[in-house]
Amino acid sequence: MKFARFLEGFILGGLLGAGLVILLAPVSGEQFRSQLQGEVERMRLEVEKAAGERRAELERQLAALRAPHTPGTV
């Protein structure tokens, strides 16, 4: 649940930031598009990294739940 909220905030923040950049950018359209593509790619890589880390964490938790438990241990 925390990760979903983080991801939601991350995406919303990125969109808001991109919108502000468009409104306040003192550069040409071509230069701006190039910068925007770079930022979108950077954000995509960050989201992929965060998703990969979360997936690994969930897989570890699932493996721990599937492991056989011996009586008397926690």
BELBELJO-V356885 format. One record per residue. RES is the residue in three letters. PSI is psi in radians with two decimals (999 if undefined). Layout:
BEGIN
res={RES | RES}
psi={PSI | PSI}
END
This chain:
BEGIN
res={MET | LYS | PHE | ALA | ARG | PHE | LEU | GLU | GLY | PHE | ILE | LEU | GLY | GLY | LEU | LEU | GLY | ALA | GLY | LEU | VAL | ILE | LEU | LEU | ALA | PRO | VAL | SER | GLY | GLU | GLN | PHE | ARG | SER | GLN | LEU | GLN | GLY | GLU | VAL | GLU | ARG | MET | ARG | LEU | GLU | VAL | GLU | LYS | ALA | ALA | GLY | GLU | ARG | ARG | ALA | GLU | LEU | GLU | ARG | GLN | LEU | ALA | ALA | LEU | ARG | ALA | PRO | HIS | THR | PRO | GLY | THR | VAL}
psi={-0.73 | -0.70 | -0.69 | -0.72 | -0.71 | -0.83 | -0.72 | -0.81 | -0.68 | -0.83 | -0.78 | -0.74 | -0.70 | -0.75 | -0.73 | -0.78 | -0.74 | -0.70 | -0.72 | -0.66 | -0.74 | -0.76 | -0.56 | 0.09 | 2.15 | 0.63 | 2.93 | 2.84 | -0.77 | -0.79 | -0.71 | -0.77 | -0.70 | -0.79 | -0.72 | -0.73 | -0.71 | -0.74 | -0.70 | -0.74 | -0.74 | -0.78 | -0.69 | -0.76 | -0.68 | -0.75 | -0.74 | -0.73 | -0.82 | -0.72 | -0.70 | -0.72 | -0.73 | -0.72 | -0.78 | -0.72 | -0.78 | -0.65 | -0.67 | -0.75 | -0.72 | -0.73 | -0.69 | -0.65 | -0.56 | -0.31 | 2.47 | 2.40 | 2.41 | 2.50 | 2.45 | -0.01 | 2.81 | 999}
END
